[in-house]
């Protein structure tokens, strides 16, 4: 008997047994946390698994699944992203109610390791927590952009954009129209140069090696962050060898962009004239000189705010233009209507349009808006987080809860947009063929306190670049080529496939 007891005692205290008990205990805790849901959260779809939550159900196009679940679970429901509860807002009314009517409660950002790496852990604007520092940084950045001409009229950035439109058309003409080609690289260079003109006070030649290197780094950075979504949900993966190589690459790419920006800041400081600011960097440096130094706005903030402008401004505008040209080759009759309107207003001259032409080009404007509606480039907006415990539509949402405003569900809502997958610019025209400027359930730039800081700049870029391209060229698929997919690839933005198209002068 004593021998049996001794053997049992030895087995009980063996390392193998202790490891088994430890594993079982961890699994028990995971299951306990999983099933112990917070009281009175919005309803949750079935199919959530321990540890991974609804990730397996969401797949590669989460905006589509979240929109589908709206039919069963309503405008407000909860999904599990890994071990975290995330509240999803669907449809125009719920999104507007939360982000506008309850803006004090829904205006922060979640604590996300990957995005924090990209933004200096809250030193930027886009992913900064909602606090006094955020308010001051955003207020000043918006004021600086307006001073630089993010508006119509004399002294506007319009002429910089028009110059880039001319250079883009010239580049496409030089490349010739014999061989089908993709326009993504040329569009990227044009949009990047517009940002450089505002931020650094200069544009670069298309073949400038330093400029091309910066554009490539920014593109790589965006692509790597977009492919790191699993690490956003499971940040502990950054400690797993091999898996964490992507994080290391993001850090290295970001360092290169930051180094480029710091060099420009040093050059600007050496030649700064406080009475005659030349660009965004000058305005930021002057602000630092005139204000009492606080933690709300420092030179370190300047670096990360400028990276925001490049990463967010470059990717979103370029992607929208790429979708626009894709839909023009898929809908040649709509392309012809835009071109006919441009010819009727601008004549047969070869210069590019101005912002003053916008009111005379309602179909062109409506086409751009339809491009933004039918393929929302940020389907889930930027992730929000609640600043405080709040009650929303009868549900109790704790402070710090991550919130996804599903912009796709608003822009593709059949209640507002019949046959939403049909490309139809007439949705944005009234019975007098005038542009409907503020339609309900149209949210390409989100809404509320986190609405896109560069919205006005983006609208100027999209109108001037898109109308210039359609004024000078016709875009079509090669003879016999299959129609490209419009599903898009989900990353930081919803990106169209690369499309080789024939580009001929009008």
C-alpha positions as CSV (number, residue, x, y, z in Angstrom):
1,X,0.0,0.0,0.0
2,X,2.8,2.4,0.9
3,X,4.5,1.7,-2.4
4,X,1.2,2.5,-4.3
5,X,0.8,5.7,-2.2
6,X,4.4,6.6,-2.9
7,X,4.0,6.1,-6.6
8,X,0.8,8.2,-6.6
9,X,2.5,10.9,-4.6
10,X,5.5,11.0,-7.0
11,X,3.1,11.2,-10.0
12,X,1.1,14.0,-8.4
13,X,4.1,16.2,-7.8
14,X,5.9,15.4,-11.1
15,X,6.6,18.2,-13.4
16,X,4.4,16.7,-16.1
17,X,1.4,16.6,-13.9
18,X,1.9,20.2,-12.7
19,X,2.2,21.4,-16.3
20,X,-1.1,19.6,-17.2
21,X,-2.9,21.2,-14.2
22,X,-1.5,24.6,-15.2
23,X,-2.7,24.2,-18.8
24,X,-6.2,23.1,-17.6
25,X,-6.4,26.0,-15.2
26,X,-5.5,28.5,-18.0
27,X,-8.1,26.9,-20.3
28,X,-10.7,27.1,-17.5
29,X,-9.9,30.8,-17.0
30,X,-10.2,31.5,-20.7
31,X,-13.6,29.8,-20.8
32,X,-14.7,31.6,-17.7
33,X,-13.8,35.0,-19.1
34,X,-15.4,34.1,-22.4
35,X,-18.7,33.1,-20.9
36,X,-18.7,35.8,-18.3
37,X,-20.0,38.6,-20.5
38,X,-20.6,42.1,-19.3
39,X,-24.2,42.7,-18.5
40,X,-26.4,44.5,-20.9
41,X,-24.0,44.8,-23.8
42,X,-25.6,44.9,-27.2
43,X,-26.6,41.4,-28.6
44,X,-23.9,39.2,-30.1
45,X,-24.0,37.0,-33.1
46,X,-23.7,33.2,-32.6
47,X,-20.6,31.5,-33.7
48,X,-18.1,33.0,-31.3
49,X,-15.2,30.7,-30.2
50,X,-13.0,30.9,-27.1
51,X,-9.8,32.9,-27.7
52,X,-10.5,33.9,-31.3
53,X,-14.1,35.1,-30.9
54,X,-15.8,35.9,-34.2
55,X,-12.6,36.2,-36.2
56,X,-13.2,33.0,-38.1
57,X,-16.6,34.2,-39.2
58,X,-15.5,37.6,-40.3
59,X,-13.1,36.3,-42.9
60,X,-11.1,38.5,-45.3
61,X,-13.9,41.1,-45.9
62,X,-15.2,41.8,-42.3
63,X,-17.3,44.8,-43.5
64,X,-19.5,42.5,-45.6
65,X,-20.1,40.1,-42.8
66,X,-20.8,42.9,-40.3
67,X,-23.3,44.4,-42.7
68,X,-24.9,41.0,-43.2
69,X,-25.3,40.5,-39.5
70,X,-27.1,43.8,-39.3
71,X,-30.2,42.2,-40.8
72,X,-30.4,39.7,-37.9
73,X,-29.0,41.6,-34.9
74,X,-29.9,45.2,-35.7
75,X,-28.0,48.4,-36.0
76,X,-26.0,48.0,-32.8
77,X,-24.5,44.7,-31.7
78,X,-21.3,43.2,-30.2
79,X,-18.7,41.0,-31.7
80,X,-15.7,39.3,-30.1
81,X,-12.3,40.2,-31.6
82,X,-10.1,37.7,-29.9
83,X,-10.8,38.2,-26.2
84,X,-12.3,41.7,-26.6
85,X,-15.8,42.9,-26.9
86,X,-16.3,45.3,-29.8
87,X,-19.5,47.3,-30.4
88,X,-20.4,47.6,-34.1
89,X,-22.5,50.6,-35.3
90,X,-24.5,50.0,-38.5
91,X,-26.4,52.4,-40.7
92,X,-26.6,56.1,-41.0
93,X,-28.8,56.8,-38.0
94,X,-26.9,54.7,-35.5
95,X,-23.5,56.0,-36.6
96,X,-24.6,59.7,-36.6
97,X,-26.3,59.2,-33.2
98,X,-23.2,57.8,-31.6
99,X,-20.5,60.0,-33.3
100,X,-22.4,63.3,-33.4
101,X,-25.2,63.2,-30.8
102,X,-23.0,61.3,-28.2
103,X,-19.7,62.7,-29.5
104,X,-18.3,63.1,-25.9
105,X,-18.6,59.4,-25.3
106,X,-17.5,58.0,-28.6
107,X,-14.6,60.1,-29.7
108,X,-11.5,58.3,-28.4
109,X,-9.2,55.6,-29.9
110,X,-8.5,52.1,-28.6
111,X,-5.2,51.1,-27.2
112,X,-3.8,49.2,-30.1
113,X,-0.1,48.2,-30.2
114,X,0.4,48.2,-34.0
115,X,-1.3,51.5,-34.5
116,X,0.5,53.0,-31.6
117,X,3.9,52.0,-33.2
118,X,2.7,53.9,-36.4
119,X,1.8,57.0,-34.5
120,X,4.4,57.5,-31.8
121,X,2.1,56.1,-29.1
122,X,-0.4,59.0,-29.2
123,X,2.0,61.8,-30.4
124,X,0.1,62.2,-33.7
125,X,-3.5,63.3,-34.3
126,X,-5.3,60.5,-36.2
127,X,-4.9,57.8,-33.4
128,X,-4.3,60.1,-30.5
129,X,-6.6,59.5,-27.4
130,X,-9.4,62.0,-27.0
131,X,-8.0,64.5,-24.5
132,X,-6.9,68.1,-24.2
133,X,-3.7,67.4,-26.1
134,X,-5.7,65.9,-29.0
135,X,-8.0,68.9,-29.2
136,X,-5.0,71.4,-29.3
137,X,-3.1,69.4,-31.9
138,X,-6.1,69.0,-34.2
139,X,-7.2,72.6,-33.8
140,X,-3.8,73.9,-34.7
141,X,-3.3,71.5,-37.6
142,X,-6.7,72.4,-39.1
143,X,-5.8,76.1,-38.7
144,X,-2.4,75.6,-40.4
145,X,-4.0,73.7,-43.3
146,X,-6.5,76.5,-43.8
147,X,-3.7,79.1,-43.8
148,X,-1.9,77.1,-46.4
149,X,-4.9,77.2,-48.7
150,X,-7.2,74.2,-47.9
151,X,-10.0,76.4,-49.3
152,X,-11.0,78.1,-52.5
153,X,-9.8,81.5,-53.6
154,X,-6.5,83.4,-53.8
155,X,-3.6,81.9,-52.0
156,X,-5.2,78.5,-52.2
157,X,-3.3,75.2,-52.6
158,X,-5.5,74.8,-55.7
159,X,-2.7,75.9,-58.0
160,X,-0.3,73.3,-56.6
161,X,-2.9,70.6,-57.3
162,X,-3.5,71.9,-60.8
163,X,0.2,71.9,-61.5
164,X,0.4,68.2,-60.4
165,X,-2.6,67.5,-62.6
166,X,-0.7,69.0,-65.5
167,X,2.4,67.0,-64.7
168,X,0.4,63.8,-64.4
169,X,-1.3,64.3,-67.8
170,X,2.1,65.1,-69.3
171,X,3.6,61.9,-67.8
172,X,0.8,59.8,-69.2
173,X,1.1,61.4,-72.6
174,X,4.9,60.7,-72.6
175,X,4.4,57.1,-71.8
176,X,2.1,56.7,-74.8
177,X,-1.1,54.7,-75.2
178,X,0.1,51.7,-77.2
179,X,0.7,49.4,-74.3
180,X,-2.0,48.8,-71.5
181,X,-0.6,49.9,-68.1
182,X,-1.6,50.4,-64.5
183,X,-1.8,54.0,-63.3
184,X,-1.2,53.3,-59.6
185,X,2.4,54.5,-59.5
186,X,1.8,57.7,-61.4
187,X,-1.2,58.5,-59.2
188,X,0.8,57.9,-56.0
189,X,3.6,60.2,-57.2
190,X,1.1,63.0,-58.0
191,X,-0.7,62.8,-54.6
192,X,2.6,62.6,-52.7
193,X,3.8,65.7,-54.5
194,X,0.7,67.6,-53.5
195,X,1.5,66.7,-49.8
196,X,5.1,67.6,-50.3
197,X,4.2,71.0,-51.7
198,X,2.1,71.8,-48.6
199,X,4.4,70.3,-46.0
200,X,7.9,70.9,-47.4
201,X,7.1,73.9,-49.6
202,X,8.4,72.1,-52.8
203,X,7.5,69.5,-55.3
204,X,9.9,66.8,-56.7
205,X,10.5,65.5,-60.2
206,X,8.9,62.2,-61.0
207,X,12.4,60.7,-61.3
208,X,13.9,62.2,-58.1
209,X,15.5,59.2,-56.3
210,X,15.0,60.6,-52.8
211,X,11.3,61.4,-53.5
212,X,10.7,58.0,-55.1
213,X,12.3,56.3,-52.1
214,X,10.1,58.2,-49.7
215,X,7.0,57.2,-51.7
216,X,8.0,53.5,-51.7
217,X,8.7,53.5,-48.0
218,X,5.3,55.0,-47.2
219,X,3.6,52.4,-49.5
220,X,5.5,49.6,-47.8
221,X,4.6,50.9,-44.4
222,X,0.9,51.1,-45.3
223,X,0.9,47.6,-46.8
224,X,2.7,46.1,-43.8
225,X,0.3,47.7,-41.3
226,X,-2.6,46.5,-43.4
227,X,-1.4,42.9,-43.3
228,X,-0.8,43.0,-39.5
229,X,-4.5,42.8,-38.5
230,X,-4.0,39.5,-36.6
231,X,-1.4,41.2,-34.4
232,X,-3.7,44.1,-33.8
233,X,-6.1,41.6,-32.2
234,X,-3.4,39.5,-30.5
235,X,-0.6,41.9,-29.6
236,X,1.3,39.2,-27.7
237,X,2.3,37.8,-31.1
238,X,5.0,40.5,-31.2
239,X,7.0,38.3,-28.8
240,X,6.8,35.2,-31.1
241,X,10.0,34.8,-33.2
242,X,9.3,34.8,-36.9
243,X,5.8,36.2,-36.5
244,X,7.1,39.4,-35.1
245,X,9.3,40.2,-38.2
246,X,6.4,42.2,-39.6
247,X,6.5,44.5,-36.5
248,X,10.2,45.0,-36.9
249,X,9.7,45.9,-40.6
250,X,7.0,48.5,-39.6
251,X,9.3,50.0,-37.1
252,X,12.1,50.3,-39.6
253,X,9.9,51.8,-42.3
254,X,8.5,54.3,-39.9
255,X,12.0,55.2,-38.8
256,X,13.0,56.0,-42.4
257,X,9.9,58.3,-42.9
258,X,10.6,60.0,-39.6
259,X,14.3,60.5,-40.4
260,X,13.3,62.1,-43.7
261,X,10.9,64.5,-41.9
262,X,13.5,65.4,-39.2
263,X,16.0,66.4,-41.9
264,X,13.4,68.7,-43.5
265,X,12.5,70.2,-40.1
266,X,16.2,71.0,-39.5
267,X,16.6,72.7,-42.9
268,X,13.4,74.7,-42.2
269,X,14.6,75.9,-38.8
270,X,17.9,77.1,-40.4
271,X,16.0,79.3,-42.9
272,X,12.8,80.1,-40.9
273,X,11.3,83.6,-41.4
274,X,8.6,83.9,-38.8
275,X,6.9,86.8,-40.8
276,X,6.7,84.7,-44.0
277,X,5.9,81.1,-43.4
278,X,6.3,79.0,-46.5
279,X,4.6,75.7,-45.6
280,X,3.2,73.4,-42.9
281,X,6.6,72.9,-41.2
282,X,7.2,76.6,-40.9
283,X,3.8,77.2,-39.3
284,X,4.4,74.4,-36.8
285,X,7.8,75.8,-35.9
286,X,6.4,79.3,-35.4
287,X,3.7,77.9,-33.2
288,X,6.3,76.2,-31.0
289,X,8.1,79.6,-30.7
290,X,5.1,81.6,-29.7
291,X,3.3,79.3,-27.3
292,X,4.3,78.3,-23.8
293,X,5.9,74.9,-24.1
294,X,3.5,72.2,-22.9
295,X,3.1,68.5,-23.3
296,X,0.2,69.1,-25.7
297,X,2.3,70.4,-28.6
298,X,6.0,69.7,-29.0
299,X,8.5,69.2,-31.8
300,X,8.0,65.5,-31.4
301,X,4.3,66.0,-32.3
302,X,5.3,67.8,-35.5
303,X,7.2,64.7,-36.7
304,X,4.3,62.3,-36.1
305,X,1.6,64.7,-37.4
306,X,3.5,65.0,-40.7
307,X,3.8,61.2,-41.0
308,X,0.0,61.2,-40.5
309,X,-0.4,63.5,-43.5
310,X,1.7,61.2,-45.7
311,X,0.4,57.8,-44.5
312,X,-3.3,58.8,-44.4
313,X,-3.4,61.5,-47.1
314,X,-1.4,59.5,-49.7
315,X,-3.1,56.2,-49.3
316,X,-6.8,57.4,-49.2
317,X,-6.7,59.8,-52.1
318,X,-4.7,57.5,-54.4
319,X,-6.9,54.6,-53.7
320,X,-10.1,56.6,-54.4
321,X,-8.7,57.7,-57.7
322,X,-7.8,54.1,-58.6
323,X,-11.3,53.0,-57.9
324,X,-12.6,55.9,-60.0
325,X,-10.6,54.9,-63.1
326,X,-11.6,51.2,-62.5
327,X,-15.3,52.2,-62.6
328,X,-14.7,54.4,-65.6
329,X,-13.4,51.4,-67.6
330,X,-16.3,49.2,-66.3
331,X,-18.9,51.9,-67.1
332,X,-17.8,53.5,-70.4
333,X,-21.1,55.2,-70.8
334,X,-20.6,57.1,-67.5
335,X,-17.1,58.1,-68.6
336,X,-18.5,59.5,-71.8
337,X,-21.1,61.6,-69.9
338,X,-18.4,63.1,-67.7
339,X,-16.2,63.8,-70.8
340,X,-19.1,65.4,-72.6
341,X,-19.9,67.7,-69.6
342,X,-16.2,68.7,-69.3
343,X,-16.0,69.5,-73.0
344,X,-19.2,71.6,-72.9
345,X,-17.9,73.7,-70.0
346,X,-14.1,73.8,-70.7
347,X,-14.1,73.6,-74.5
348,X,-11.4,71.9,-76.5
349,X,-8.5,73.6,-74.7
350,X,-5.8,71.5,-73.1
351,X,-5.5,73.2,-69.7
352,X,-6.8,71.5,-66.5
353,X,-10.1,72.5,-64.7
354,X,-10.2,74.9,-61.8
355,X,-12.3,74.7,-58.6
356,X,-14.5,77.5,-60.0
357,X,-15.7,75.1,-62.6
358,X,-17.2,72.8,-59.9
359,X,-20.7,74.4,-59.9
360,X,-20.8,74.0,-63.7
361,X,-19.9,70.3,-63.6
362,X,-22.6,68.6,-61.5
363,X,-22.3,65.2,-63.3
364,X,-18.6,65.1,-62.8
365,X,-19.0,65.9,-59.1
366,X,-21.8,63.4,-58.8
367,X,-19.6,60.7,-60.4
368,X,-16.8,61.4,-57.8
369,X,-19.3,61.1,-55.0
370,X,-20.7,57.8,-56.4
371,X,-17.1,56.5,-56.6
372,X,-16.7,57.3,-52.9
373,X,-20.0,55.7,-52.0
374,X,-19.9,52.5,-53.9
375,X,-16.4,51.6,-52.6
376,X,-15.9,53.1,-49.2
377,X,-12.1,53.0,-48.9
378,X,-12.2,52.8,-45.1
379,X,-15.3,50.5,-44.6
380,X,-15.0,50.4,-40.8
381,X,-13.6,54.0,-40.4
382,X,-10.8,54.3,-37.9
383,X,-11.6,52.3,-34.7
384,X,-13.2,54.4,-32.0
385,X,-13.3,53.8,-28.2
386,X,-15.7,55.1,-25.5
387,X,-14.3,57.7,-23.2
388,X,-16.6,56.9,-20.3
389,X,-19.3,54.4,-19.2
390,X,-22.3,55.3,-21.4
391,X,-25.8,54.1,-22.1
392,X,-26.6,54.0,-25.8
393,X,-29.9,52.8,-27.1
394,X,-30.6,51.1,-23.8
395,X,-27.3,49.2,-23.7
396,X,-24.5,49.7,-21.2
397,X,-21.2,50.3,-22.9
398,X,-18.2,50.4,-20.5
399,X,-15.4,53.0,-20.8
400,X,-12.6,51.9,-23.1
401,X,-14.8,49.7,-25.3
402,X,-13.7,49.5,-28.9
403,X,-16.3,50.7,-31.4
404,X,-16.5,50.0,-35.2
405,X,-18.6,52.5,-37.2
406,X,-19.5,50.4,-40.2
407,X,-19.4,53.1,-42.9
408,X,-19.9,50.5,-45.6
409,X,-23.4,49.7,-44.2
410,X,-24.4,53.4,-44.5
411,X,-23.0,53.9,-48.0
412,X,-24.5,50.7,-49.3
413,X,-27.8,50.9,-47.4
414,X,-30.6,50.0,-49.9
415,X,-33.0,52.1,-47.8
416,X,-31.1,55.2,-49.1
417,X,-29.4,53.8,-52.1
418,X,-31.6,51.4,-54.2
419,X,-29.6,48.7,-56.0
420,X,-26.5,49.8,-54.1
421,X,-24.0,47.8,-56.2
422,X,-25.1,49.6,-59.4
423,X,-22.8,52.5,-60.3
424,X,-25.2,55.4,-60.8
425,X,-24.0,59.1,-60.4
426,X,-27.6,60.3,-60.8
427,X,-28.2,59.4,-57.1
428,X,-26.4,62.7,-56.3
429,X,-28.5,64.9,-58.6
430,X,-31.9,66.4,-57.9
431,X,-34.8,66.8,-60.4
432,X,-33.2,70.0,-61.7
433,X,-29.9,68.1,-62.3
434,X,-28.2,70.1,-59.5
435,X,-25.8,68.4,-57.1
436,X,-27.1,67.1,-53.8
437,X,-24.2,68.2,-51.6
438,X,-25.2,66.7,-48.3
439,X,-27.2,63.5,-48.9
440,X,-28.1,61.4,-45.9
441,X,-26.3,58.1,-45.4
442,X,-23.2,59.3,-47.3
443,X,-20.1,59.1,-45.1
444,X,-16.9,58.8,-47.1
445,X,-14.9,60.8,-44.5
446,X,-16.8,59.5,-41.4
447,X,-18.4,62.1,-39.1
448,X,-18.3,63.7,-35.7
449,X,-15.1,64.8,-33.9
450,X,-13.0,62.2,-35.7
451,X,-14.1,63.3,-39.2
452,X,-11.1,63.3,-41.6
453,X,-8.9,66.3,-40.9
454,X,-8.0,66.6,-44.6
455,X,-11.5,66.3,-46.0
456,X,-11.5,69.6,-47.8
457,X,-8.0,68.9,-49.3
458,X,-9.1,65.5,-50.4
459,X,-12.2,66.9,-52.1
460,X,-10.0,69.4,-54.0
461,X,-7.5,66.8,-55.0
462,X,-10.2,64.3,-56.2
463,X,-12.1,66.9,-58.3
464,X,-9.0,68.5,-59.9
465,X,-7.1,65.3,-60.6
466,X,-10.1,63.2,-61.7
467,X,-11.6,65.9,-64.0
468,X,-8.2,66.6,-65.5
469,X,-7.6,62.9,-66.3
470,X,-11.1,62.6,-67.9
471,X,-10.6,65.8,-69.8
472,X,-7.5,64.6,-71.5
473,X,-7.8,60.9,-71.7
474,X,-10.1,58.0,-72.4
475,X,-9.6,54.8,-70.3
476,X,-10.7,51.4,-71.4
477,X,-9.8,47.7,-71.0
478,X,-7.7,46.0,-73.6
479,X,-9.8,44.2,-76.3
480,X,-11.0,40.9,-75.0
481,X,-9.8,41.5,-71.4
482,X,-11.9,40.1,-68.6
483,X,-13.7,42.6,-66.4
484,X,-11.6,43.1,-63.2
485,X,-13.1,42.3,-59.8
486,X,-14.6,45.1,-57.7
487,X,-14.5,43.2,-54.5
488,X,-11.3,44.9,-53.3
489,X,-8.6,43.8,-51.0
490,X,-8.9,44.7,-47.3
491,X,-6.0,46.3,-45.5
492,X,-5.7,49.8,-44.0
493,X,-8.0,50.7,-46.9
494,X,-10.1,48.7,-49.4
495,X,-7.8,48.6,-52.4
496,X,-8.8,47.8,-56.0
497,X,-6.8,45.3,-58.0
498,X,-4.1,46.5,-60.3
499,X,-5.7,47.0,-63.7
500,X,-3.8,47.4,-67.0
501,X,-5.8,49.8,-69.1
502,X,-5.5,51.4,-72.5
503,X,-5.0,55.2,-72.1
504,X,-5.7,57.3,-75.2
505,X,-5.7,61.1,-75.7
506,X,-9.2,62.6,-76.1
